[in-house]
Amino acid sequence: MYRYDISTWKSKLISQTSTSIINTPKRSKEMQIPKDPYILLSFINTKLRDEFHTLEDLCLSLNIDRKHLEKTLSSIDYTYVSSKNQFTSQ
């Protein structure tokens, strides 16, 4: 049986705790945008419906390149209609 005094035990506990905090991976604060065009369509239209008044606001807020977004969604025959504030099929 091993015997530790309280100071040894405390220092071991503190060093273990410090190590685990340092090695904890950090989570990215940026939102992951879907890559699949159909899932992207649903994601964007939901955001436009629930949170943003314009596509420009959405792109600025989520740091999305608008031209790239429109090009990706046009590949599945969807375009942005500002009067509806959504992407709709052509």
N, C-alpha and C positions, 0 to 999 in steps of 0.2 A: 504494500500500500504506500502510495506516495503522499507526501505531506507538503503542501504549499502554504506559504504565508499569504496573507490577503494582498499585499502589494504585488507579489509575483503574479497572482491570479488576475488582478486588475490590469496589470500591464499586458498580459497575454490577451485578455479579452479586448482591450482597446486596440491592440495591434491587429487582431483578427477583424474587428469591426471596421477599422480604417481601410484595411486591404479590400474588404468586400465592397465598400463604398467606392473606392477608386476604380475597381475593376467592373463596376456595373455599366453596361452599355447605355449610351445616351440615346434617347428616342428623338427622331427627327420631328421638328415642329411643323414642317411643311406637309400639306395634305397630298396624298398620293392620288394622281389623276389616272383614271382607267386607261389602259392602252387599247383594248378592244373597241372598235368604233361603235358597236351597238350598245355596249355598256356605257361608253362615253356619252352617247346620245341621251340615254336615260339619266345619267348623272347630271349632265349639263341642263337638260330641260327641267329636272327637279329643282336644281339650284336656282334657275331663272324663275320658276314658279314660286318658290318658297322664300327666297332670300334677296334676289337682285331685280332691279327695275329695268336694267339694260344689259346687253351682252358686254358692252364696254366696262361697266361696273364689275361684272363677274370676272372678266379677264384681268383687270387691274388688281382686284382683291386677291385672286388666287394665283397671280403671277403666271398667266397663261398667254401664249402668243396667239392673238386672235386669228391671224391669217392661217397659221398652222392648224388651229382648231377648225376653222371653216373648211380648209382643204381636206382635212381628215373626214369630216362629216359629209362633205360633198362626194367623197369616194363611195358612200353608201346612199347617195342621192337625197341628201338632206341639206336644206339651206336655212339660214336664219331669216325669220320674218319679224321685223321690228314691231309691227302693229300687234302681233300676237305674243311677242317676247318669247319665242320658242323656235326651235329647229323643226321644220316640217318637211315632209317628202315632196319632191318636185313633181 
